[in-house]
Amino acid sequence: MSTTASSRRAWRSQLAFCTADPFHESTAEAFHFIRDGVVVCENGRFAAVGEAERILPTLGDDIPIEHYPDHIIIPGMVDAHVHYPQHGIIGAYSGELLEWLEQVAFPAEAAFADRAHADSVAEEFLEGLLTNGTTTALVFATVHEASVEAFFTAAARRGLRMICGKVLMDRNAPAALLDTADSGDRQSRALIERWHGHDRLGYAVTPRFALTSSSAQLSSAGRLLEAYPDVLLHTHLCENPHEIQAVKGEFPHCEDYLGVYEAHGLVGSRSVFAHSIHLSEREQACLGEHDAAVAFCPMSNFALGSGLFDLDAARQHRLRVALGSDVGAGNSLSLLRCLDEAYKTCKLRGQRLEPAHALYLATLGGARALGLERQIGSLEVGKEADFVVLDPLATPDQRSRNVPPRDASERLFTIFSLGDDRCVAQTIAAGRVAHRRTAEAIPS
C-alpha cells in the first residue's frame, strides 16, 4: 500500500545537500547551502526547491508551510549496511567478529523463525531508523523467509524506500540457521517475485559472507543476479584478519577474499561489500574496475576491534563509498553518531573528512552505492521527497558551545560531531511526516 502524499506542503529552513560527489568534484560545485530555503512536496516528490524569496511568492495561501529558521534540512540519510534482526543486541559484550557471531548474533537471529517475533522487531527497527533520520537502508534479514516478509510488510505500510534480502548460509553456523543451496535459491526467487519493485521496495541477494556459504551456494547467488538484473548483491568483505584467514582456508584456490566472490560472479556494479577494511591493492583495484560499492562501518569496526577503513585508498580507486551503522555490532542507528566515528577513523589514519564529504557519504553517496541516485539522496525537483529537519541545538553540548559556527561547513560539523537522535526534529518520507520529535523530547 503506497502512503505517498497527494497534497502540496512546504518546509522553510536552511538547506544543505550535495548534487555531485565532492570527493571528485569541487566542493563549490557539489555542495549546496541555502541560508533561507524552501522545499515544496507534492505527490511524494519535490515540486520546488530553492531560495525562499523565489519560491514563497509562487505558493498559494492554502499551502501549509512549516518554518524552522534555525534548523537545517538535509536529504534523508541512507544506511548502506545494517542488520535489523540484531537491533535487540546493541551493546552486547563479546570478543572479535567470529566470537561475536557465535556468542551473540547467531543466537539472536535464531528467534526469527517466529513470524510474530520478526514482526515486532521490524516495527521497532523501522521506528528506530526514522527517529534517527534514516529514510533508506540496505538491510540484512536472517535465513528465515519470515524475517524478510516481516520487514517488507512493515516498510511497505510506511511507504519507505528500503532494500532487504534473505540471508544465504549453508555451513559454518548453527543448524537452526542453515539453509541449502537449493532452498536458498528457491526462497530467494519467491521473495524477489513477491517484493522487488513493490511500491518503494527492493531486493538484495544476501550471502552472509564467504565463510558461511559453500561454493554451490555462492554460484546459486550468482545465478540469481543473472536472472534478476536489477537486484543488488549485499555481503561482507575483509572485515577481520581472522575471518580473512578462515576464508582462505575454505577457498585455497582463490587468490584472495574478493577472488572468492569474483569466481562466483558476485562482483559488479550492483555489489555492496560491507567493511572492506583489509583489502589488498589487487582487491581495491578490482572493486574499482567493477564499479562496486563499499559500506564504511566505523562504529562496528571500533566495537569489534576490526580495524580502520582507508577512505583515501577508496577514493583513489574511485570506489562508491557509503556509510553503514552495522547495528547490532554498531551501537547506534544514528548516522550522525556514525559520521562522528567516521571522522575519528580518518583522523587516526592521518586523513581528512570534510563536513561536505561527510554529508555526501550519509546521503547522495549512500544513494549512489545502492543505485538509487535518480530517486533519492539530494534535494532536487522530481526526486522522492525524503528529507530530515535537523535541530543544531538539540543536545546540551551543542547548546553549551559559546562560539557561533563560522560558516555552513562548521554548522554541519557541530551536528555531525555532537548530534544524535535528539537532533532529528522531523523525518519526512515521500512527502509525509514519518517521525516528529515529541514535545517531551524537546529540550527546555
C-alpha positions, 0 to 999 in steps of 0.5 A: 500500500503506497502512503505517498502524499497527494497534497502540496506542503512546504518546509522553510529552513536552511538547506544543505545537500550535495548534487555531485560527489565532492570527493571528485568534484569541487566542493563549490560545485557539489555542495549546496547551502541555502541560508533561507530555503524552501522545499515544496512536496507534492505527490511524494516528490519535490515540486520546488526547491530553492531560495525562499524569496523565489519560491514563497511568492509562487505558493498559494495561501492554502499551502501549509508551510512549516518554518524552522529558521534555525534548523537545517534540512538535509536529504534523508540519510541512507544506511548502506549496511545494517542488520535489523534482526540484531537491533535487540543486541546493541551493546552486547559484550563479546570478543572479535567478529567470529566470537561475536557471531557465535556468542551473540548474533547467531543466537539472536537471529535464531528467534526469527523463525517466529513470524510474530517475533520478526514482526515486532522487531521490524516495527521497532527497527523501522521506528528506530531508523526514522527517529534517527533520520534514516529514510533508506537502508540496505538491510540484512534479514536472517535465513528465515523467509519470515524475517524478510516478509516481516520487514517488507510488510512493515516498510511497505505500510510506511511507504519507505524506500528500503532494500532487504534480502534473505540471508544465504548460509549453508555451513559454518553456523548453527543448524537452526540457521542453515539453509541449502543451496537449493532452498536458498535459491528457491526462497530467494526467487519467491521473495524477489517475485513477491517484493522487488519493485513493490511500491518503494521496495527492493531486493538484495541477494544476501550471502552472509559472507564467504565463510558461511556459504559453500561454493554451490551456494555462492554460484546459486547467488550468482545465478540469481543476479543473472536472472534478476538484473536489477537486484543488488548483491549485499555481503561482507568483505575483509572485515577481520584478519581472522575471518580473512584467514578462515576464508582462505582456508575454505577457498585455497584456490582463490587468490584472495577474499574478493577472488572468492566472490569474483569466481562466483560472479558476485562482483559488479556494479550492483555489489555492496561489500560491507567493511572492506577494511583489509583489502589488498591493492589487487582487491581495491583495484578490482572493486574499482574496475567493477564499479562496486560499492563499499559500506564504511562501518566505523562504529562496528569496526571500533566495537569489534576491534576490526580495524580502520577503513582507508577512505583515501585508498577508496577514493583513489580507486574511485570506489562508491563509498557509503556509510553503514551503522552495522547495528547490532555490532554498531551501537547506534542507528544514528548516522550522525553518531556514525559520521562522528566515528567516521571522522575519528577513523580518518583522523587516526589514519592521518586523513581528512573528512570534510563536513561536505564529504561527510554529508555526501557519504550519509546521503547522495553517496549512500544513494549512489552505492545502492543505485538509487541516485535518480530517486533519492539522496539530494534535494532536487525537483522530481526526486522522492521527497525524503528529507530530515529537519535537523535541530543544531541545538538539540543536545546540551553540548551543542547548546553549551558551545559559546562560539557561533559556527563560522560558516555552513561547513562548521554548522554541519560539523557541530551536528555531525560531531555532537548530534544524535537522535535528539537532533532529528526534529522531523523525518519526512518520507515521500512527502509525509511526516514519518517521525516528529520529535515529541514535545517531551523530547524537546529540550527546555 
